[in-house]
């Protein structure tokens, strides 16, 4: 991959990159279209598919994470992707006595909050694998989805702090017609769980309406209690966290007004879903 990328670099070919863990959906394909717009017709669009083990905790869904490479390949072909890069674990994390993998990239300010509190090793895995992928694909621009808002902020910080010569673009969240944010993990939502999963979007909408009706910023604690109550109405739903914060710095806000950002994580049965939006 790197050899190919260096050839493009020498030839002055622009490269747009979309890193994914596969099981592609319409949201991923919107990132591909964005990468194509940026790279142009003469440029190259690279999509990577790699279910990165270092960003999963020991009790998380690594082994059952949905995979369908044949379907992903044809979706990429139809979408005009130039290179589908699918490294394997041995290539990404070589192991063996004296030759193992032992270097990680850790962002230390933004990564401890929200997702980081619930999944303490998650962002270390994300920043490490994204750094590796950027070094392999050598893109001019990499496109990330806004659904993983905190991830995008952390990647932007890493790129800035470590002087990666790449521009990070963040593309809007894609939603199903009823508002559920698209996610490969939605595949786990069988039967009534699919309906119950709407509580994430409905909570965002309820808070957004409350904030926009109010003349002055509202206490975050009151809004959190409202979300907790909404989630409790669904039999299989359990709130992991809800937070209100400044969208760029992720600094939590005690009082919440228009323009604040809201993020939440909710278990629906055993599936953990996240969502976020500007209020
Ligand atoms: O958002 C994802 O799919 C993953 O976290 C990423 C960025 C591909 C890193 O494994």
Boltz pocket constraint, residues with backbone or C-beta under 6 A from the ligand:
constraints:
  - pocket:
      binder: B
      contacts: [[A, 19], [A, 20], [A, 21], [A, 50], [A, 52], [A, 55], [A, 125], [A, 126], [A, 129], [A, 130], [A, 148], [A, 151]]
      max_distance: 6.0
